[in-house]
């Protein structure tokens, strides 16, 4: 494995770890959408953040942006086949996190208790 | 799905997107290790960053830290069963990124070329 290969893998984790990537991927998995539709579907995302997220996903080939020469112009976003593969991986990891959410939450409580009791010594 | 549930899933993506999480998980998948062994195995990680990464993994229940009352004290880190599940998810996503690394790299080149040619207009 060469250094650029490792870097790309790391950058994909970096991308999926970014605040809005997973919600945007989940929204686009359902259907191709316009910018405003994605924003509504995701909820709570600022325009600038959503633009940046879509731009990164487009740059890496996960999302395709199509501009239609209508008046007013219409722009749609959709997952590419590569983006669909990414969504599979994201769903796999997300499902592991989701089904273990109670174990993670109780691990955090125990960790906090241990930290408190060692601080009390 | 309640809000804390969604938050935990997001935090797991945040954690796996952090710079040193995946290399540390991969190191610990091979065997339980001492701090210095992990540092050597991962390579290029500062002590402070490695401490913070291990602490987060321990907090969420993915890594167990065991201190032995030897002189000098010995501390070992190992994956918990929950951590092993996380590694499975990470490997799934990592494998998708790795096998598509050339497609991602060429998507980036095309994106840069489109950006250049539209800037030239």
gemmi code that builds the backbone of each chain (N, CA, C; Angstrom):
import gemmi

chains = {
    "A": [
        ("UNK", (0.851, -1.189, 0.000), (0.000, 0.000, 0.000), (0.890, 1.242, 0.000)),
        ("UNK", (0.725, 2.112, -0.973), (1.563, 3.308, -1.040), (0.977, 4.405, -0.153)),
        ("UNK", (1.748, 5.445, 0.062), (1.308, 6.538, 0.929), (0.026, 7.232, 0.414)),
        ("UNK", (-0.062, 7.532, -0.913), (-1.323, 8.148, -1.382), (-2.543, 7.253, -1.147)),
        ("UNK", (-2.366, 5.938, -1.243), (-3.484, 5.007, -0.989), (-3.964, 5.132, 0.448)),
        ("UNK", (-2.996, 5.113, 1.381), (-3.335, 5.235, 2.796), (-4.015, 6.567, 3.048)),
        ("UNK", (-3.505, 7.601, 2.390), (-4.064, 8.943, 2.584), (-5.514, 8.991, 2.138)),
        ("UNK", (-5.831, 8.387, 1.009), (-7.223, 8.409, 0.540), (-8.144, 7.694, 1.525)),
        ("UNK", (-7.705, 6.564, 2.044), (-8.536, 5.854, 3.024), (-8.774, 6.749, 4.242)),
        ("UNK", (-7.710, 7.381, 4.713), (-7.851, 8.271, 5.865), (-8.793, 9.431, 5.553)),
        ("UNK", (-8.678, 9.974, 4.352), (-9.533, 11.099, 3.977), (-11.001, 10.694, 3.876)),
        ("UNK", (-11.256, 9.441, 3.518), (-12.649, 8.981, 3.478), (-13.213, 8.911, 4.904)),
        ("UNK", (-12.408, 8.440, 5.861), (-12.859, 8.444, 7.258), (-13.058, 9.875, 7.758)),
        ("UNK", (-12.160, 10.746, 7.322), (-12.268, 12.157, 7.692), (-13.590, 12.729, 7.146)),
        ("UNK", (-13.882, 12.407, 5.916), (-15.110, 12.884, 5.266), (-16.360, 12.345, 5.964)),
        ("UNK", (-16.377, 11.031, 6.240), (-17.575, 10.467, 6.876), (-17.687, 10.916, 8.338)),
        ("UNK", (-16.572, 11.381, 8.905), (-16.613, 11.905, 10.266), (-17.057, 13.363, 10.328)),
        ("UNK", (-17.080, 14.039, 9.193), (-17.491, 15.451, 9.170), (-18.976, 15.548, 9.503)),
        ("UNK", (-19.343, 16.651, 10.117), (-20.668, 16.798, 10.732), (-21.857, 16.433, 9.841)),
        ("UNK", (-21.818, 16.829, 8.543), (-23.029, 16.701, 7.728), (-22.958, 15.620, 6.657)),
        ("UNK", (-21.836, 14.933, 6.554), (-21.688, 13.966, 5.467), (-22.708, 12.834, 5.539)),
        ("UNK", (-22.814, 12.192, 6.700), (-23.697, 11.027, 6.805), (-25.165, 11.423, 6.592)),
        ("UNK", (-25.659, 12.472, 7.247), (-27.054, 12.867, 6.964), (-27.303, 13.173, 5.481)),
        ("UNK", (-26.345, 13.819, 4.814), (-26.526, 14.130, 3.388), (-26.552, 12.842, 2.559)),
        ("UNK", (-25.663, 11.913, 2.865), (-25.648, 10.635, 2.133), (-26.966, 9.892, 2.332)),
        ("UNK", (-27.453, 9.883, 3.564), (-28.710, 9.186, 3.862), (-29.866, 9.841, 3.102)),
        ("UNK", (-29.871, 11.177, 3.052), (-30.920, 11.885, 2.306), (-30.867, 11.507, 0.825)),
        ("UNK", (-29.676, 11.525, 0.247), (-29.548, 11.261, -1.194), (-29.755, 9.798, -1.540)),
        ("UNK", (-29.615, 8.937, -0.544), (-29.867, 7.530, -0.822), (-31.332, 7.320, -1.213)),
        ("UNK", (-32.209, 8.125, -0.617), (-33.645, 7.997, -0.882), (-33.979, 8.437, -2.308)),
        ("UNK", (-33.406, 9.524, -2.767), (-33.678, 9.994, -4.135), (-32.728, 11.131, -4.510)),
        ("UNK", (-32.657, 11.420, -5.807), (-31.940, 12.620, -6.235), (-32.733, 13.833, -5.776)),
        ("UNK", (-32.053, 14.874, -5.427), (-32.712, 16.024, -4.801), (-32.063, 17.336, -5.206)),
        ("UNK", (-32.858, 18.386, -5.054), (-32.328, 19.737, -5.207), (-31.746, 20.188, -3.863)),
        ("UNK", (-30.948, 21.234, -3.921), (-30.257, 21.735, -2.732), (-31.228, 21.965, -1.567)),
        ("UNK", (-32.319, 22.700, -1.855), (-33.269, 23.038, -0.802), (-33.951, 21.809, -0.213)),
        ("UNK", (-34.155, 20.804, -1.061), (-34.768, 19.566, -0.566), (-33.822, 18.835, 0.393)),
        ("UNK", (-32.543, 18.809, 0.026), (-31.563, 18.168, 0.917), (-31.534, 18.911, 2.254)),
        ("UNK", (-31.489, 20.245, 2.166), (-31.435, 21.061, 3.390), (-32.623, 20.746, 4.296)),
        ("UNK", (-33.818, 20.660, 3.709), (-35.013, 20.361, 4.517), (-34.938, 18.958, 5.097)),
        ("UNK", (-34.483, 18.025, 4.264), (-34.440, 16.641, 4.708), (-33.446, 16.451, 5.859)),
        ("UNK", (-32.285, 17.083, 5.724), (-31.229, 16.938, 6.733), (-31.613, 17.696, 8.000)),
        ("UNK", (-32.070, 18.929, 7.820), (-32.501, 19.729, 8.979), (-31.338, 20.317, 9.766)),
        ("UNK", (-31.431, 21.606, 10.062), (-30.443, 22.229, 10.946), (-29.100, 22.536, 10.321)),
        ("UNK", (-28.981, 22.330, 9.014), (-27.690, 22.579, 8.358), (-27.708, 23.969, 7.710)),
        ("UNK", (-26.631, 24.733, 7.921), (-26.523, 26.044, 7.279), (-26.189, 25.848, 5.799)),
        ("UNK", (-26.666, 26.788, 4.962), (-26.425, 26.707, 3.506), (-24.947, 26.497, 3.185)),
        ("UNK", (-24.112, 27.268, 3.868), (-22.674, 27.220, 3.595), (-22.098, 25.842, 3.915)),
        ("UNK", (-22.555, 25.267, 5.027), (-22.082, 23.937, 5.414), (-22.549, 22.881, 4.421)),
        ("UNK", (-23.807, 23.033, 3.991), (-24.333, 22.054, 3.042), (-23.600, 22.154, 1.702)),
        ("UNK", (-23.343, 23.375, 1.249), (-22.570, 23.559, 0.017), (-21.212, 22.886, 0.118)),
        ("UNK", (-20.542, 23.125, 1.242), (-19.194, 22.570, 1.425), (-19.237, 21.036, 1.432)),
        ("UNK", (-20.243, 20.488, 2.118), (-20.377, 19.025, 2.188), (-20.621, 18.437, 0.804)),
        ("UNK", (-21.543, 19.037, 0.055), (-21.860, 18.529, -1.283), (-20.655, 18.660, -2.211)),
        ("UNK", (-19.919, 19.741, -2.044), (-18.753, 19.970, -2.884), (-17.682, 18.901, -2.650)),
        ("UNK", (-17.475, 18.553, -1.389), (-16.484, 17.517, -1.078), (-16.935, 16.160, -1.623)),
        ("UNK", (-18.229, 15.882, -1.468), (-18.750, 14.601, -1.956), (-18.669, 14.535, -3.477)),
        ("UNK", (-18.882, 15.680, -4.122), (-18.780, 15.729, -5.590), (-17.320, 15.576, -6.017)),
        ("UNK", (-16.450, 16.272, -5.337), (-15.017, 16.229, -5.647), (-14.482, 14.793, -5.636)),
        ("UNK", (-14.915, 14.018, -4.634), (-14.412, 12.651, -4.494), (-15.180, 11.644, -5.346)),
        ("UNK", (-16.185, 12.115, -6.074), (-16.909, 11.227, -6.985), (-18.067, 10.468, -6.355)),
        ("UNK", (-18.489, 10.879, -5.154), (-19.583, 10.171, -4.488), (-20.952, 10.739, -4.875)),
        ("UNK", (-20.952, 12.000, -5.265), (-22.198, 12.684, -5.622), (-22.019, 13.333, -6.984)),
        ("UNK", (-23.064, 13.260, -7.807), (-23.021, 13.966, -9.089), (-23.983, 15.149, -9.038)),
        ("UNK", (-23.493, 16.266, -9.516), (-24.273, 17.505, -9.533), (-24.642, 17.778, -10.987)),
        ("UNK", (-25.924, 17.920, -11.264), (-26.366, 18.188, -12.628), (-27.124, 19.502, -12.671)),
        ("UNK", (-26.671, 20.397, -13.563), (-27.348, 21.687, -13.722), (-28.190, 21.642, -14.985)),
        ("UNK", (-29.475, 21.982, -14.860), (-30.375, 22.016, -16.010), (-30.533, 23.460, -16.459)),
        ("UNK", (-30.461, 23.663, -17.797), (-30.493, 25.030, -18.336), (-31.930, 25.549, -18.421)),
        ("UNK", (-32.621, 25.498, -17.312), (-33.992, 26.012, -17.252), (-33.957, 27.435, -16.692)),
        ("UNK", (-35.093, 28.107, -16.746), (-35.182, 29.428, -16.113), (-36.264, 29.361, -15.042)),
        ("UNK", (-35.908, 29.494, -13.755), (-34.545, 29.630, -13.228), (-33.778, 28.311, -13.332)),
        ("UNK", (-32.445, 28.357, -13.303), (-31.672, 27.121, -13.439), (-32.007, 26.137, -12.316)),
        ("UNK", (-31.992, 24.879, -12.648), (-32.306, 23.856, -11.655), (-31.065, 22.995, -11.484)),
        ("UNK", (-30.690, 22.725, -10.253), (-29.501, 21.912, -9.968), (-29.927, 20.730, -9.113)),
        ("UNK", (-29.546, 19.545, -9.548), (-29.892, 18.362, -8.763), (-28.645, 17.582, -8.361)),
        ("UNK", (-28.759, 16.933, -7.231), (-27.662, 16.122, -6.697), (-28.135, 14.685, -6.577)),
        ("UNK", (-27.239, 13.763, -6.931), (-27.585, 12.350, -6.726), (-26.331, 11.542, -6.409)),
        ("UNK", (-26.535, 10.413, -5.768), (-25.412, 9.515, -5.504), (-24.937, 8.899, -6.808)),
        ("UNK", (-23.623, 8.771, -6.960), (-23.052, 7.978, -8.050), (-23.014, 6.517, -7.591)),
        ("UNK", (-22.707, 5.572, -8.480), (-22.518, 4.192, -8.018), (-21.446, 4.102, -6.921)),
        ("UNK", (-20.386, 4.903, -7.051), (-19.348, 4.951, -6.013), (-19.937, 5.459, -4.686)),
        ("UNK", (-20.800, 6.457, -4.783), (-21.470, 6.983, -3.585), (-22.360, 5.936, -2.940)),
        ("UNK", (-22.998, 5.116, -3.764), (-23.833, 4.045, -3.198), (-22.983, 3.023, -2.437)),
        ("UNK", (-21.791, 2.758, -2.968), (-20.881, 1.864, -2.233), (-20.484, 2.464, -0.896)),
        ("UNK", (-20.175, 3.768, -0.938), (-19.800, 4.449, 0.307), (-20.939, 4.352, 1.322)),
        ("UNK", (-22.162, 4.561, 0.850), (-23.322, 4.484, 1.744), (-23.421, 3.097, 2.388)),
        ("UNK", (-23.118, 2.056, 1.634), (-23.130, 0.702, 2.219), (-22.172, 0.615, 3.408)),
        ("UNK", (-20.961, 1.120, 3.206), (-19.966, 1.081, 4.278), (-20.398, 1.919, 5.475)),
        ("UNK", (-20.956, 3.072, 5.184), (-21.416, 3.972, 6.241), (-22.560, 3.328, 7.032)),
        ("UNK", (-23.454, 2.663, 6.317), (-24.570, 2.013, 7.000), (-24.081, 0.859, 7.873)),
        ("UNK", (-23.057, 0.153, 7.394), (-22.485, -0.938, 8.190), (-21.939, -0.416, 9.511)),
        ("UNK", (-21.133, 0.620, 9.422), (-20.542, 1.200, 10.635), (-21.620, 1.847, 11.502)),
        ("UNK", (-22.559, 2.538, 10.859), (-23.647, 3.187, 11.593), (-24.505, 2.168, 12.326)),
        ("UNK", (-24.745, 1.023, 11.706), (-25.571, -0.017, 12.348), (-24.872, -0.575, 13.580)),
        ("UNK", (-23.559, -0.722, 13.494), (-22.794, -1.207, 14.662), (-22.892, -0.196, 15.798)),
        ("UNK", (-22.730, 1.083, 15.463), (-22.842, 2.128, 16.490), (-24.252, 2.138, 17.073)),
        ("UNK", (-25.251, 2.020, 16.189), (-26.633, 2.120, 16.655), (-27.024, 0.947, 17.550)),
        ("UNK", (-26.671, -0.254, 17.147), (-27.119, -1.379, 17.967), (-26.333, -1.477, 19.282)),
        ("UNK", (-25.208, -0.794, 19.361), (-24.436, -0.791, 20.607), (-24.562, 0.513, 21.388)),
        ("UNK", (-25.553, 1.340, 21.024), (-25.644, 2.662, 21.637), (-25.792, 2.606, 23.159)),
        ("UNK", (-26.517, 1.590, 23.660), (-26.690, 1.510, 25.121), (-25.387, 1.082, 25.800)),
        ("UNK", (-24.657, 0.185, 25.148), (-23.365, -0.238, 25.726), (-22.389, 0.940, 25.746)),
        ("UNK", (-22.401, 1.724, 24.674), (-21.513, 2.890, 24.620), (-21.900, 3.885, 25.711)),
        ("UNK", (-23.204, 4.129, 25.837), (-23.669, 5.075, 26.860), (-23.300, 4.594, 28.260)),
        ("UNK", (-23.423, 3.275, 28.509), (-23.093, 2.840, 29.876), (-21.582, 2.813, 30.088)),
        ("UNK", (-20.816, 2.539, 29.030), (-19.346, 2.649, 29.144), (-18.959, 4.072, 29.550)),
        ("UNK", (-19.642, 5.054, 28.977), (-19.331, 6.452, 29.309), (-19.664, 6.777, 30.762)),
        ("UNK", (-20.810, 6.247, 31.214), (-21.176, 6.498, 32.616), (-20.139, 5.888, 33.563)),
        ("UNK", (-19.750, 4.637, 33.267), (-18.758, 3.970, 34.127), (-17.420, 4.703, 34.101)),
        ("UNK", (-17.044, 5.159, 32.921), (-15.777, 5.896, 32.788), (-15.820, 7.166, 33.639)),
        ("UNK", (-16.947, 7.868, 33.575), (-17.097, 9.109, 34.352), (-17.064, 8.811, 35.846)),
        ("UNK", (-17.684, 7.699, 36.249), (-17.682, 7.329, 37.670), (-16.275, 6.978, 38.144)),
        ("UNK", (-15.551, 6.217, 37.312), (-14.160, 5.877, 37.680), (-13.326, 7.149, 37.817)),
        ("UNK", (-13.526, 8.078, 36.881), (-12.765, 9.334, 36.918), (-13.089, 10.112, 38.188)),
        ("UNK", (-14.385, 10.109, 38.564), (-14.789, 10.797, 39.797), (-14.197, 10.149, 41.034)),
        ("UNK", (-14.281, 8.811, 41.087), (-13.823, 8.156, 42.313), (-12.302, 8.246, 42.440)),
        ("UNK", (-11.568, 8.270, 41.311), (-10.116, 8.413, 41.451), (-9.758, 9.864, 41.801)),
        ("UNK", (-10.614, 10.811, 41.388), (-10.373, 12.211, 41.761), (-10.632, 12.415, 43.251)),
        ("UNK", (-11.560, 11.589, 43.813), (-11.930, 11.734, 45.223), (-10.874, 11.158, 46.162)),
        ("UNK", (-9.991, 10.283, 45.623), (-8.990, 9.621, 46.489), (-7.967, 10.642, 46.999)),
    ],
    "B": [
        ("UNK", (-36.073, 6.474, 16.738), (-34.704, 6.807, 17.167), (-34.728, 8.146, 17.907)),
        ("UNK", (-34.293, 8.126, 19.153), (-34.299, 9.364, 19.942), (-33.051, 10.198, 19.635)),
        ("UNK", (-33.051, 11.417, 20.109), (-31.924, 12.302, 19.832), (-30.599, 11.787, 20.414)),
        ("UNK", (-30.572, 11.275, 21.684), (-29.291, 10.731, 22.180), (-28.779, 9.568, 21.327)),
        ("UNK", (-29.687, 8.749, 20.797), (-29.272, 7.634, 19.937), (-28.576, 8.159, 18.690)),
        ("UNK", (-29.188, 9.147, 18.043), (-28.608, 9.735, 16.845), (-27.258, 10.356, 17.171)),
        ("UNK", (-27.196, 11.001, 18.333), (-25.956, 11.662, 18.735), (-24.830, 10.652, 18.893)),
        ("UNK", (-25.119, 9.513, 19.512), (-24.065, 8.504, 19.689), (-23.570, 7.995, 18.334)),
        ("UNK", (-24.473, 7.752, 17.421), (-24.045, 7.293, 16.090), (-23.136, 8.351, 15.452)),
        ("UNK", (-23.558, 9.603, 15.540), (-22.744, 10.671, 14.971), (-21.379, 10.740, 15.646)),
        ("UNK", (-21.363, 10.568, 16.952), (-20.099, 10.638, 17.681), (-19.156, 9.493, 17.317)),
        ("UNK", (-19.738, 8.349, 16.971), (-18.884, 7.241, 16.541), (-18.232, 7.571, 15.191)),
        ("UNK", (-18.984, 8.194, 14.285), (-18.376, 8.630, 13.017), (-17.322, 9.708, 13.255)),
        ("UNK", (-17.622, 10.572, 14.211), (-16.670, 11.625, 14.571), (-15.374, 10.985, 15.092)),
        ("UNK", (-15.540, 9.992, 15.944), (-14.384, 9.293, 16.525), (-13.572, 8.572, 15.445)),
        ("UNK", (-14.240, 7.834, 14.565), (-13.488, 7.099, 13.534), (-12.900, 8.055, 12.491)),
        ("UNK", (-13.440, 9.277, 12.425), (-12.876, 10.266, 11.512), (-11.676, 11.003, 12.102)),
        ("UNK", (-11.476, 10.864, 13.412), (-10.342, 11.554, 14.052), (-9.034, 10.926, 13.568)),
        ("UNK", (-7.999, 11.736, 13.537), (-6.741, 11.390, 12.852), (-6.144, 10.032, 13.236)),
        ("UNK", (-6.176, 9.670, 14.548), (-5.413, 8.494, 14.980), (-6.274, 7.303, 15.357)),
        ("UNK", (-7.581, 7.433, 15.302), (-8.439, 6.345, 15.778), (-8.244, 5.062, 14.977)),
        ("UNK", (-8.335, 5.162, 13.657), (-8.264, 3.943, 12.852), (-6.892, 3.264, 12.975)),
        ("UNK", (-5.785, 3.992, 12.864), (-4.496, 3.317, 13.057), (-4.362, 2.645, 14.426)),
        ("UNK", (-4.894, 3.276, 15.475), (-4.804, 2.676, 16.810), (-5.658, 1.409, 16.884)),
        ("UNK", (-6.852, 1.455, 16.316), (-7.710, 0.259, 16.309), (-7.044, -0.882, 15.552)),
        ("UNK", (-6.449, -0.546, 14.424), (-5.780, -1.576, 13.613), (-4.606, -2.181, 14.383)),
        ("UNK", (-3.853, -1.331, 15.090), (-2.733, -1.827, 15.901), (-3.233, -2.785, 16.974)),
        ("UNK", (-4.285, -2.379, 17.690), (-4.776, -3.189, 18.808), (-5.502, -4.446, 18.348)),
        ("UNK", (-5.944, -4.434, 17.092), (-6.582, -5.643, 16.600), (-5.585, -6.809, 16.578)),
        ("UNK", (-4.319, -6.489, 16.324), (-3.284, -7.524, 16.247), (-3.000, -8.120, 17.617)),
        ("UNK", (-2.924, -7.300, 18.640), (-2.669, -7.817, 19.998), (-2.852, -6.718, 21.033)),
        ("UNK", (-2.962, -7.123, 22.301), (-2.936, -6.129, 23.381), (-1.531, -5.559, 23.441)),
        ("UNK", (-1.435, -4.303, 23.776), (-0.149, -3.617, 23.691), (0.005, -2.590, 24.793)),
        ("UNK", (1.273, -2.278, 25.057), (1.598, -1.161, 25.944), (1.600, 0.117, 25.111)),
        ("UNK", (1.558, 1.240, 25.832), (1.489, 2.542, 25.180), (2.601, 2.723, 24.121)),
        ("UNK", (3.825, 2.434, 24.552), (4.973, 2.648, 23.654), (4.920, 1.747, 22.430)),
        ("UNK", (4.382, 0.545, 22.617), (4.247, -0.381, 21.478), (3.234, 0.147, 20.465)),
        ("UNK", (2.131, 0.676, 20.981), (1.129, 1.249, 20.073), (1.752, 2.416, 19.306)),
        ("UNK", (2.456, 3.271, 20.041), (3.089, 4.449, 19.423), (4.028, 4.019, 18.290)),
        ("UNK", (4.833, 2.996, 18.548), (5.770, 2.524, 17.513), (5.012, 1.930, 16.332)),
        ("UNK", (3.986, 1.152, 16.652), (3.227, 0.476, 15.603), (2.510, 1.486, 14.698)),
        ("UNK", (1.917, 2.497, 15.319), (1.154, 3.500, 14.567), (2.104, 4.409, 13.785)),
        ("UNK", (3.139, 4.875, 14.473), (4.141, 5.729, 13.824), (3.670, 7.159, 13.626)),
        ("UNK", (4.519, 8.111, 14.004), (4.231, 9.520, 13.719), (3.206, 10.174, 14.621)),
        ("UNK", (2.789, 9.454, 15.660), (1.777, 10.037, 16.564), (2.470, 10.619, 17.799)),
        ("UNK", (2.090, 11.825, 18.182), (2.634, 12.438, 19.397), (2.013, 11.767, 20.615)),
        ("UNK", (2.769, 11.705, 21.711), (2.291, 11.073, 22.958), (0.927, 11.616, 23.382)),
        ("UNK", (0.796, 12.932, 23.316), (-0.433, 13.579, 23.769), (-1.639, 13.163, 22.907)),
        ("UNK", (-1.392, 13.067, 21.586), (-2.468, 12.652, 20.675), (-2.862, 11.205, 20.932)),
        ("UNK", (-1.844, 10.361, 21.156), (-2.139, 8.951, 21.400), (-2.903, 8.779, 22.715)),
        ("UNK", (-2.484, 9.514, 23.746), (-3.217, 9.469, 25.028), (-4.668, 9.864, 24.834)),
        ("UNK", (-4.890, 10.942, 24.099), (-6.261, 11.429, 23.901), (-7.086, 10.405, 23.122)),
        ("UNK", (-6.482, 9.796, 22.097), (-7.188, 8.799, 21.283), (-7.563, 7.581, 22.139)),
        ("UNK", (-6.597, 7.093, 22.927), (-6.858, 5.919, 23.769), (-7.911, 6.234, 24.832)),
        ("UNK", (-7.866, 7.438, 25.347), (-8.823, 7.843, 26.372), (-10.246, 7.869, 25.812)),
        ("UNK", (-10.397, 8.384, 24.606), (-11.730, 8.413, 23.982), (-12.228, 6.998, 23.702)),
        ("UNK", (-11.325, 6.144, 23.215), (-11.712, 4.761, 22.925), (-12.073, 4.019, 24.207)),
        ("UNK", (-11.356, 4.327, 25.287), (-11.655, 3.697, 26.572), (-12.993, 4.221, 27.112)),
        ("UNK", (-13.189, 5.507, 27.021), (-14.418, 6.146, 27.501), (-15.667, 5.519, 26.871)),
        ("UNK", (-15.584, 5.245, 25.568), (-16.741, 4.697, 24.854), (-16.843, 3.173, 24.953)),
        ("UNK", (-15.886, 2.561, 25.641), (-15.949, 1.117, 25.850), (-15.361, 0.274, 24.734)),
        ("UNK", (-14.578, 0.888, 23.843), (-13.974, 0.133, 22.739), (-12.611, -0.459, 23.119)),
        ("UNK", (-11.974, 0.181, 24.072), (-10.638, -0.257, 24.504), (-10.648, -0.393, 26.019)),
        ("UNK", (-9.986, -1.446, 26.528), (-9.834, -1.587, 27.972), (-8.386, -1.333, 28.354)),
        ("UNK", (-8.228, -0.559, 29.391), (-6.909, -0.201, 29.889), (-6.700, -0.957, 31.184)),
        ("UNK", (-5.621, -1.720, 31.292), (-5.354, -2.478, 32.515), (-4.002, -2.056, 33.081)),
        ("UNK", (-4.016, -1.657, 34.341), (-2.770, -1.261, 35.005), (-2.328, -2.399, 35.914)),
        ("UNK", (-1.074, -2.850, 35.760), (-0.530, -3.913, 36.603), (0.348, -3.279, 37.679)),
        ("UNK", (0.172, -3.771, 38.921), (0.878, -3.166, 40.052), (2.303, -3.681, 40.150)),
        ("UNK", (3.028, -3.555, 39.045), (4.432, -3.972, 39.028), (5.303, -2.746, 39.277)),
        ("UNK", (6.591, -2.968, 39.465), (7.519, -1.838, 39.574), (8.542, -1.967, 38.445)),
        ("UNK", (8.563, -1.056, 37.472), (7.638, 0.071, 37.322), (6.246, -0.404, 36.879)),
        ("UNK", (5.194, 0.407, 37.098), (3.843, -0.020, 36.726), (3.745, -0.284, 35.227)),
        ("UNK", (2.977, -1.293, 34.881), (2.813, -1.639, 33.476), (1.345, -1.409, 33.111)),
        ("UNK", (1.111, -0.766, 31.983), (-0.263, -0.485, 31.541), (-0.457, -1.078, 30.154)),
        ("UNK", (-1.503, -1.869, 30.014), (-1.769, -2.461, 28.703), (-3.144, -2.066, 28.183)),
        ("UNK", (-3.232, -1.999, 26.893), (-4.472, -1.651, 26.216), (-4.896, -2.798, 25.316)),
        ("UNK", (-6.189, -3.077, 25.305), (-6.685, -4.097, 24.382), (-8.094, -3.759, 23.922)),
        ("UNK", (-8.469, -4.300, 22.786), (-9.845, -4.109, 22.308), (-10.804, -4.889, 23.191)),
        ("UNK", (-11.940, -4.304, 23.485), (-13.035, -5.032, 24.132), (-13.823, -5.745, 23.012)),
        ("UNK", (-14.763, -6.636, 23.362), (-15.619, -7.213, 22.310), (-16.342, -6.121, 21.504)),
        ("UNK", (-16.754, -5.044, 22.188), (-17.393, -3.914, 21.499), (-16.404, -3.258, 20.518)),
        ("UNK", (-15.169, -3.139, 20.949), (-14.130, -2.589, 20.081), (-13.894, -3.455, 18.855)),
        ("UNK", (-13.990, -4.767, 19.057), (-13.823, -5.676, 17.904), (-14.958, -5.490, 16.896)),
        ("UNK", (-16.151, -5.248, 17.408), (-17.275, -4.961, 16.501), (-17.032, -3.672, 15.728)),
        ("UNK", (-16.534, -2.667, 16.453), (-16.239, -1.394, 15.796), (-15.207, -1.592, 14.686)),
        ("UNK", (-14.182, -2.388, 14.983), (-13.142, -2.657, 13.989), (-13.744, -3.302, 12.732)),
        ("UNK", (-14.716, -4.180, 12.929), (-15.369, -4.790, 11.758), (-15.993, -3.721, 10.858)),
        ("UNK", (-16.709, -2.799, 11.482), (-17.352, -1.730, 10.713), (-16.327, -0.840, 10.025)),
        ("UNK", (-15.269, -0.537, 10.753), (-14.205, 0.315, 10.217), (-13.514, -0.372, 9.039)),
        ("UNK", (-13.303, -1.674, 9.176), (-12.658, -2.399, 8.078), (-13.558, -2.443, 6.844)),
        ("UNK", (-14.855, -2.567, 7.076), (-15.788, -2.562, 5.949), (-15.720, -1.255, 5.179)),
        ("UNK", (-15.796, -0.148, 5.898), (-15.738, 1.165, 5.252), (-14.354, 1.405, 4.643)),
        ("UNK", (-13.323, 0.996, 5.388), (-11.953, 1.171, 4.894), (-11.710, 0.385, 3.612)),
        ("UNK", (-12.273, -0.818, 3.545), (-12.091, -1.654, 2.348), (-12.760, -1.012, 1.135)),
        ("UNK", (-13.920, -0.406, 1.349), (-14.610, 0.285, 0.246), (-13.759, 1.454, -0.243)),
        ("UNK", (-13.223, 2.221, 0.707), (-12.365, 3.348, 0.329), (-11.123, 2.844, -0.407)),
        ("UNK", (-10.539, 1.771, 0.118), (-9.282, 1.285, -0.456), (-9.486, 0.727, -1.871)),
        ("UNK", (-10.523, -0.072, -2.055), (-10.674, -0.662, -3.383), (-11.141, 0.372, -4.412)),
        ("UNK", (-11.642, 1.510, -3.952), (-12.057, 2.563, -4.886), (-11.079, 3.732, -4.935)),
        ("UNK", (-9.873, 3.525, -4.379), (-8.933, 4.652, -4.274), (-8.605, 5.282, -5.618)),
        ("UNK", (-8.508, 4.458, -6.670), (-8.175, 5.023, -7.989), (-9.356, 5.823, -8.563)),
        ("UNK", (-10.558, 5.327, -8.334), (-11.735, 6.065, -8.802), (-11.860, 7.401, -8.066)),
        ("UNK", (-11.587, 7.382, -6.782), (-11.647, 8.635, -6.008), (-10.583, 9.606, -6.509)),
        ("UNK", (-9.373, 9.080, -6.718), (-8.281, 9.947, -7.199), (-8.621, 10.530, -8.571)),
        ("UNK", (-9.227, 9.725, -9.457), (-9.520, 10.300, -10.775), (-10.727, 11.238, -10.719)),
        ("UNK", (-11.675, 10.980, -9.810), (-12.773, 11.940, -9.615), (-12.204, 13.297, -9.196)),
        ("UNK", (-11.197, 13.266, -8.338), (-10.588, 14.526, -7.879), (-9.888, 15.266, -9.007)),
        ("UNK", (-9.188, 14.505, -9.853), (-8.515, 15.149, -10.988), (-9.541, 15.796, -11.913)),
        ("UNK", (-10.613, 15.061, -12.215), (-11.656, 15.613, -13.103), (-12.329, 16.841, -12.483)),
        ("UNK", (-12.554, 16.770, -11.187), (-13.173, 17.901, -10.501), (-12.278, 19.137, -10.595)),
        ("UNK", (-10.982, 18.928, -10.403), (-10.024, 20.044, -10.473), (-9.969, 20.610, -11.891)),
        ("UNK", (-10.037, 19.721, -12.894), (-10.016, 20.183, -14.283), (-11.274, 20.983, -14.629)),
        ("UNK", (-12.434, 20.491, -14.168), (-13.677, 21.244, -14.403), (-13.604, 22.624, -13.743)),
        ("UNK", (-13.070, 22.646, -12.508), (-12.962, 23.929, -11.792), (-12.044, 24.881, -12.553)),
        ("UNK", (-10.940, 24.344, -13.079), (-10.012, 25.174, -13.858), (-10.647, 25.679, -15.132)),
        ("UNK", (-11.333, 24.781, -15.853), (-11.865, 25.214, -17.142), (-13.024, 26.204, -16.958)),
        ("UNK", (-13.785, 26.075, -15.847), (-14.850, 27.067, -15.663), (-14.254, 28.390, -15.176)),
        ("UNK", (-13.099, 28.348, -14.497), (-12.441, 29.580, -14.079), (-11.863, 30.309, -15.299)),
        ("UNK", (-11.489, 29.520, -16.341), (-10.863, 30.096, -17.537), (-11.879, 30.783, -18.457)),
        ("UNK", (-13.179, 30.438, -18.294), (-14.203, 30.994, -19.192), (-14.361, 32.518, -18.967)),
    ],
}
model = gemmi.Model(1)
for chain_id, residues in chains.items():
    chain = gemmi.Chain(chain_id)
    for i, (resn, *xyz) in enumerate(residues, 1):
        res = gemmi.Residue()
        res.name, res.seqid = resn, gemmi.SeqId(i, " ")
        for name, pos in zip(("N", "CA", "C"), xyz):
            atom = gemmi.Atom()
            atom.name, atom.element = name, gemmi.Element(name[0])
            atom.pos, atom.b_iso = gemmi.Position(*pos), 0.0
            res.add_atom(atom)
        chain.add_residue(res)
    model.add_chain(chain)
structure = gemmi.Structure()
structure.add_model(model)
structure.setup_entities()
